[in-house]
């Protein structure tokens, strides 16, 4: 049976080469993600919403000013008499009972400017404080979302590096097997080996060919995920500008800090609930508001021959609304307690996650060292067996086993590098 494995490698190369790769570094990938990712745009919109809500709460100390222009015509006795009175055009004849009871049609145009000024609204001030805390919490959530996006982008970038390293490893394995197949076929034709030896090599070649197909798909999958993070609808074929290698990080990682953005955000949320609880209790107290208006009147449109003003203050006290106020206070208190418990639980879980991540880094470091040692040993074993096989001193099955072990150890080595790098980045994310 004729077998030309080089064509398979060339087929995959041509297939991948149909789309020109776009090279980028990890820093460039992070920049693209933070500039274009949709989750960042969503949290930016949430920050804008909470900021607008905070701005709305300024109404607790800023005046409410409105203006209106009204025109009426009436034969209603009260409205007709009042309109003339506002226009300052009343005469003695207007007090004739017949005219008072059955007035002529009266036209009135009124311009009114009203001002309402809150003076003492304690619940409103506390609600504004809660809105501010919510706004600040959302800003911290934005910061944490950005940190997570950076972690996810670096992870996706390293996954693409790993997938390409696996492809390269399998292509080298394929090339080495080509040579093994050539030697085995020559020896078989010379009667030095049995048909089963040749079939065993062919079986191993097909197995690697299948692995290579999956590896190529993983490259495309990893590249597409980067496109998702970049919000790139063209799904470019991304290519890392550097290969997979150990990333050196700072040595001061691994400590849990309550100054982390997500924990500070939850703490501010708890403070917001506390202010809302106090605000609900303050609704039992009276409110003091000032008000005033300036009015212009005339019987002709866009004229103002008469004017007047009103200035005053109002102390209002809503004494009882059934059990509505008591229910709101109880609900607000329960929400505050719930928020406190959630914050305490989140801190505990975060501390435990940091501890787990520390162990994950140590385990990944040990795995990388063992993978490195295993790779060196399997490479030397393959070298020895390959030389002996060429001289006819090694069985085909033993050579294939050594080759398979070496290929597996290469894949494990690159995977160990990826796991170690990600463990460090994840610990950095948790410690930040």
Secondary structure, 3 states (H helix, E strand, C coil): CCCCCHHHHHHHHHHHHCCCCEEECHHHHHHHHHHHCHHHHHHHHHHHHHHHHHHHHHHHCCCEEEEEEEEEEECCHHHHHHHHHHHCCCCHHHHCHHHHHCCCCEEEEEEEEEEEEEEECHHHHHHHHHHHHHHHHHHHHHHHHHHHHHHHHHHHHHHHHHHHHHHHHHHHHHHHHHHHHHHHHHHHHCCCCCHHHHHHHHHHHHHHHHHHHHHHHHHHHHHHHHHHHHCCCCCCCEEECCCCCCCCCCCCCCCCCCCCHHHHHHHHHHHHHHHHHHHHHHCCCCEEEEEEEEEEEECCCCCCCEEEEEEEEEEECCCCCCCHHHHHHHHHHHHHHHHHHHHHHHHHHHHHHHHHHHHHHHHHHHHHHHHHHHHHHHHHHHHHHHHHHHCCCCCHHHHHHHHHHHHHHHHHHHHHHHHHHHHHHHHHHHHC
